[in-house]
Amino acid sequence: MASDLQENGVPVAINRIVTGYNGEGKADVVLDGAPPRTDVFQRIPGMVSRLVWATAETALVPVKNVDPTMSVTSIAPASGETRFLVVTFPPDRVFAAPDFDPAAATEENLRLNPGLAEHFEPDGMHATDSVDYGIVLDGEIWLELDDGRQTCLRKHDVVVQNGTRHA
């Protein structure tokens, strides 16, 4: 989770560097560029989801110069799998704007975040059977637990989400 990863109000593009081996068996950069699974939400202005990396239950290392994110069908990982997702969250005022359409936002989230969006409740609370690591890169974001308790996470704070219900 990244909060407000922006410069002058514009979501920052992330450059992903992936190493592997070249034809001579030497360590090399095999992928360099923006994660191809980068989704800029239209119904939630300012929200960007980037699937940076994914591993299968039996991850092969080093990577064979193939981007595993392209074959991911569920953003939420199955047992033994991993997902590295960077999300820029918009300010709360986006969701309170008079022209915000929750139904359209939900439909878009279901389309862009398959396997994860289905876990979301109408109030944004959700839980997955995974351990999620959240690092606030910039700004602040509130973590809410199912008892209503809220914790403000600020730049460089880290949260380890152990499959519990939260928003």
Secondary structure, 3 states (H helix, E strand, C coil): CEECCEECCEECCCCEEEEEECCCCCEEEEEEECCCEEEECCCCCCCEEEEEEEECCCCCCCCCCCCHHHHCCCCCCCCCCEEEEEEEECCHHHHHCCCCCHHHHHHHHHHHCCCCHHHCCCCCCECCCCEEEEECCCCEEEEEECCCCEEEEECCCEEEEECCCEC
